[in-house]
Amino acid sequence: MWEAICFRLLSLIATFSWNFLDVFIMVIGIGLSTQFRLFNVELGRTVGQQLFSSFRPHPTSYLMIYFWYSLIFLLMRAFLVAFTAAAVNDESTKSIRILRSVSSYSWNTETKRFFDEVKCGTVALSGMKFFYLTRKIILSVASAIVTYELILMQFQLSYDEISICKS
């Protein structure tokens, strides 16, 4: 009888702990994802505002120097982070070439598994497996940014032409 009561109490405590940890993990996950969402929105506004303001004349040379310095610093930092992350994929493909130079008869089980994983899978940092950071995707993003910048320049030029015609 006492054993059943102790077991029931232990089961109740374990269930409570299990549910508490599940709720705790969900709350932490919601909090972190909300913070990242807010950060991404603010970062998008900052980058977009900085790219858009590159076409406006700056009133003083100090503001112009600050603007170009911060823009170049932001772009260089973003590309350095991306290329550093893409180096993971680059280094993994080098190991395939090295392993191919050795006869596969001398491989052990772990070497065969490693070779298959690197050859067939994508070894790279990913964004929730929606994309993998490789040099190819960095080039795609860079071309999208240049295209966006060119479109902004065209809109600015057409806006200036409309302003001139009205005055």
Buried (B, 14 or more C-beta within 10 A) or exposed (E): EEEEEEEEEEEEEEEEEEEEEEEEEEEEEEEEEEEEEEEEEEEEEEBEEBBBEBBEEBEEEEEEEEBEEEBEEBBEEBEEEBEEBBBBBEEBEEBEEEBEEEEEEEBEEEEEEBBEEBBEEEBBBEEEEEEBBBEEBBEEBBEEBEEEBEEBEEEBEEEEEEEEEEE
